Structure formats: structure tokens, C-alpha cells
């Protein structure tokens, strides 16, 4: 399939939906909404919402029916980036080729912009039209996303990442950090689409296994790009992980072994889709793209 065309089409749909969900405002809330929109529309691959759409399509469902949840996932991801960039966290000055949120709006507004995106995401999910989606499935998805975003997922992984800086850790520790900090929300994204698309319990498990595999591989790609990447392509500085003494796959396993682990993770992810037909081809293509990406 033409993955580039597929990603472009879906990205445009997501962008259009996001502009409707979070329009510019006037009045007392205008400043925080401006900060929210600054990061939400700063670019990006829109991988998580596209995975949600592709997850629904793998079940033969119409991807447009899951768009509110898809957009909510991007809002949660954006909130996490705003907070990750803060001086108290990774202290980054650039994101996607632009000054980070706190550099433009100040630390206090940046914190609140992240909070605003996170809470607004759950309002957006709760307002998903139920014409083609069962209420029980939507409740299951909201619970799944909350788990992936909270201490059992992204937040827990971020804490472990911070606490591991400058320390020598076992391979299991770096896998925990990556699978929770990044992998959990990616897995929840594609699994949410599948559940909303009518997946059986077995199908949802298989899709979730796929999501976990590509989620781990995606974060390993970020680790590798921080070593081998081009700062102009990536949109932020490289070599930051080493300077901050972060626990990464290259720092624990070396580059060669990290690439082997990444390839094995992608192979397992694709194998988990063996029971799905051609409608899951976008998911298969996205898995291959994760290894090839340069930004």
C-alpha cells in the first residue's frame, strides 16, 4: 500500500477535526487556549490518532466514527510533551523546530496548557457520538486511555525515567520505562480504535499486542535518533540523552543490539496481526515505517 498517501490523508482529517475541537477563543480563557493550540498545532506525525483510525479500519469499521477519541489521544500526547519539556523535567528549549511552550508562554501557563489539554481530551471522548458505537465500548476505551496516561502507564514511566537518570540499571528497567512512558499510549491508541470498531476480546488482545510491539520500537527509534539523527530533521537537539545521563536502549545495550531488539519487536507486532486480512495493511505498513523513520 501507499503508506505516505494514507498517512497524509488521515493526518489532514485529524488536523481538520482538531481545529473544530479546539478553536481560537476570546475572553478570560484566551491565553491558555492560545498556549494549548500553540503546541497542538506545532506539527507532528499524528501517529496516535492515525493508529486509532487504522485500528478501527482493521475491523472493517469507518474510521471517522472514532475521530473524537483519535483527537483526544493527540491532545493527551501533546500535554505530555509540554510537561516533558519543562525545566523540572527534560528542560528542552526546542520542540518540532519551534521554541517549547514554556519558552513562549512561561512555565506557569505551560503547566496549565498541558492540564487543559489532558482534561479537555476526556470531555471530547465522553462526547463521542454513539450512533455507530456501543456505550459499553466507549466506557471501556475511556478507562483504557486513562490507565495508559496515568501512573500505570505514561506517568509511571516518566517517573521511572527521571529517577533512573545517572544510574546503572538492568535491561528490565529500561524496558519498563519505554513500554510505559511511550508504549502504553501507543498501544491504547490502536486498541481503542479496534474496540470502538467492534473487536472481539481475542481481536482486541491481538491488536494490543501489536500496539505494545510498535510502541516499544518507536521509543527505541527515538533513542537511536538522539545518537545518530540530524537535529534539523528531528526538530530538536540531538545528544541530549547522553548529556542528561538518561537510561536508553543504546546506553544499556549499545546501538547494534538496540536495533536488533527493535527489529524483533516489530516482527512480533506484525505477527500478532496474522488473523487479520488486508484491512490491517495500514497497521503492518506503519510498523515497518517505525524502523525507517528519520524524525
C-alpha positions in Angstrom: 0.0 0.0 0.0 1.0 3.6 -0.4 1.7 4.4 3.3 2.8 8.0 2.6 -0.5 8.8 0.9 -2.5 7.0 3.6 -0.7 9.0 6.4 -1.2 12.3 4.6 -4.9 11.7 4.1 -5.5 10.7 7.7 -3.3 13.5 9.0 -5.4 16.0 7.2 -8.6 14.6 8.6 -7.2 14.7 12.1 -6.0 18.3 11.7 -9.4 19.4 10.5 -11.1 17.7 13.4 -8.7 19.2 15.9 -9.4 22.8 14.7 -13.1 22.2 15.3 -12.5 20.7 18.7 -10.2 23.5 19.9 -10.9 26.8 18.1 -9.4 30.1 19.0 -11.2 31.9 21.8 -11.6 35.4 23.1 -12.1 36.4 26.7 -10.6 35.2 30.0 -9.6 31.8 28.7 -8.0 33.0 25.5 -4.4 33.0 26.8 -4.4 29.4 28.0 -6.2 28.2 24.8 -3.6 30.0 22.7 -0.9 28.1 24.6 -2.8 24.8 24.1 -3.2 25.5 20.4 0.5 26.5 20.0 1.7 23.0 20.9 -1.3 21.1 19.5 -0.8 22.6 16.0 3.0 22.8 16.1 3.2 19.9 13.7 3.9 16.2 14.4 3.1 12.9 12.8 -0.3 12.5 14.4 0.7 8.8 14.9 -1.6 8.1 17.8 -4.8 9.3 16.2 -3.9 7.6 12.9 -3.3 4.4 14.8 -6.7 4.7 16.4 -8.3 5.2 13.0 -6.4 2.3 11.5 -7.3 0.1 14.4 -11.0 0.6 13.7 -10.5 0.1 10.0 -8.7 -3.2 10.6 -12.1 -4.4 11.9 -13.9 -3.1 8.9 -15.3 -0.1 10.7 -15.4 3.5 9.4 -12.5 5.4 10.9 -14.5 8.6 11.0 -16.6 7.2 13.8 -13.6 7.1 16.2 -12.3 10.6 15.4 -13.2 12.2 18.8 -11.2 9.5 20.6 -8.4 9.8 18.0 -8.2 13.6 18.6 -8.3 13.1 22.3 -5.3 10.8 22.1 -3.3 13.5 20.3 -4.3 16.1 22.9 -3.1 13.8 25.7 0.2 13.2 23.8 0.7 16.9 23.3 0.1 17.6 27.0 2.8 15.1 27.9 5.2 16.8 25.5 4.6 20.3 27.1 5.2 18.9 30.6 8.2 16.8 29.5 9.9 20.0 28.1 9.6 21.9 31.4 12.8 22.8 33.3 11.7 20.5 36.1 11.6 17.6 33.7 13.8 17.4 30.5 14.4 21.2 30.3 14.2 21.4 26.5 14.2 24.6 24.5 13.0 23.3 21.1 10.2 21.0 20.0 9.3 20.3 16.4 11.6 23.1 15.3 9.9 25.7 17.5 10.6 27.1 20.9 9.0 24.9 23.6 5.7 26.0 25.2 7.2 27.3 28.4 9.8 29.4 26.4 6.9 31.2 24.7 4.2 31.4 27.4 6.1 30.9 30.6 6.3 27.9 32.9 3.0 28.5 34.8 0.9 28.9 31.6 2.7 25.9 30.0 1.7 23.7 33.0 -1.9 24.8 32.8 -1.9 24.4 29.0 -0.9 20.8 29.5 -3.5 20.4 32.2 -6.1 21.9 29.9 -5.3 19.5 27.0 -5.4 16.5 29.3 -8.8 17.3 30.9 -10.3 18.5 27.6 -9.3 15.2 26.0 -11.6 13.3 28.3 -14.5 15.7 27.7 -14.0 15.1 24.0 -14.0 11.3 24.4 -17.2 11.5 26.5 -19.0 13.4 23.7 -18.3 10.7 21.1 -21.5 10.2 19.1 -23.0 6.8 19.9 -24.8 6.2 16.6 -22.3 3.5 15.4 -20.5 2.9 18.8 -21.8 0.9 21.8 -21.8 2.9 25.0 -20.1 0.0 26.8 -17.2 0.1 24.2 -16.8 3.8 24.7 -16.6 3.4 28.5 -14.0 0.6 28.1 -11.9 2.9 25.9 -12.1 5.8 28.3 -10.9 3.5 31.1 -8.1 2.1 28.8 -6.9 5.6 27.8 -6.9 6.8 31.5 -4.9 3.8 32.5 -2.4 4.3 29.7 -2.0 8.0 30.5 -1.8 7.7 34.3 0.6 6.1 36.8 0.1 2.7 35.4 1.3 3.9 32.0 2.8 7.2 30.8 3.1 9.0 34.2 4.6 5.9 35.8 7.1 5.5 33.0 8.1 9.2 33.2 8.8 9.0 36.9 10.9 5.9 36.4 12.8 7.7 33.7 13.6 10.7 35.9 14.6 8.5 38.9 16.9 6.4 36.7 19.0 9.3 35.3 22.7 8.9 36.0 22.2 5.4 37.4 23.2 1.9 36.1 20.1 -0.1 35.6 19.2 -3.6 34.5 17.7 -4.2 31.0 14.3 -4.8 32.5 14.3 -1.3 33.9 14.8 0.4 30.5 12.1 -1.8 29.0 9.7 -0.8 31.8 10.4 2.9 31.2 10.0 2.7 27.4 6.9 0.4 27.4 5.2 2.7 29.9 6.4 6.2 29.0 5.8 5.8 25.3 4.4 2.3 24.5 1.4 2.4 26.8 -0.4 5.3 25.0 0.5 4.0 21.6 -0.9 0.6 22.4 -4.0 2.2 23.9 -4.4 4.3 20.7 -4.6 1.3 18.3 -6.6 -0.8 20.8 -9.1 1.9 21.3 -9.8 2.0 17.6 -10.2 -1.7 17.5 -12.6 -1.8 20.5 -14.7 1.0 19.1 -14.7 -0.8 15.7 -16.3 -3.9 17.3 -13.4 -6.1 18.1 -13.9 -9.4 19.9 -11.9 -9.9 23.0 -9.3 -12.0 21.1 -9.0 -9.4 18.4 -8.5 -6.6 20.9 -5.8 -8.6 22.6 -4.0 -9.2 19.2 -4.2 -5.5 18.3 -3.0 -4.6 21.8 0.0 -6.9 21.4 0.7 -5.1 18.1 0.5 -1.8 19.8 2.9 -2.7 22.5 5.4 -4.0 20.0 5.4 -0.9 17.9 5.3 1.3 21.0 8.5 -0.1 22.3 10.1 0.1 18.8 9.0 3.7 18.4 10.8 4.8 21.6 13.9 2.8 20.7 13.8 4.8 17.4 13.8 8.0 19.4 16.8 6.7 21.4 18.7 5.9 18.2 17.8 9.2 16.5 19.2 11.0 19.6 22.5 9.4 18.8 22.5 9.2 15.0 19.9 11.7 14.0 20.0 15.1 12.4 18.8 18.0 14.6 17.3 19.8 11.6 15.2 16.8 10.6 14.2 15.9 14.1 13.3 19.5 15.1 15.2 19.4 18.4 18.7 18.9 19.6 20.4 15.6 19.5 22.7 14.0 22.1 20.5 15.2 24.9 20.0 11.8 26.4 23.7 11.3 26.9 24.2 14.8 28.4 21.3 14.2 30.9 22.6 10.6 31.5 19.2 9.2 30.6 18.6 5.5 30.6 18.1 4.5 26.9 18.4 1.3 24.9 21.7 2.4 23.3 23.1 3.3 26.7 22.2 -0.1 28.1 22.5 -2.4 25.1 24.6 -0.4 22.5 23.4 0.7 19.1 23.7 -2.6 17.3 21.8 -4.6 19.9 19.2 -1.9 20.2 18.5 -2.1 16.5 18.2 -5.9 16.8 15.7 -5.6 19.7 13.7 -3.0 17.7 13.5 -5.3 14.7 12.4 -8.2 16.9 9.7 -6.1 18.5 8.4 -5.0 15.0 8.4 -8.6 13.8 6.3 -9.7 16.8 3.9 -6.8 16.3 3.3 -7.7 12.6 3.0 -11.4 13.5 0.2 -10.5 16.0 -1.9 -9.4 13.1 -1.8 -12.8 11.3 -5.5 -13.3 11.8 -6.4 -10.0 10.2 -6.9 -9.5 6.4 -5.8 -6.7 4.1 -7.8 -4.2 6.1 -5.0 -4.3 8.6 -2.4 -3.5 6.0 -2.0 0.1 7.2 -1.0 -1.2 10.6 1.6 -3.5 9.0 3.0 -0.7 6.9 3.2 1.7 10.0 5.2 -1.0 11.8 7.8 -1.1 9.0 7.8 2.7 8.9 8.8 3.0 12.5 12.2 1.4 11.8 12.8 3.5 8.7 11.8 6.9 10.1 14.3 9.7 10.4 12.4 12.1 12.6 
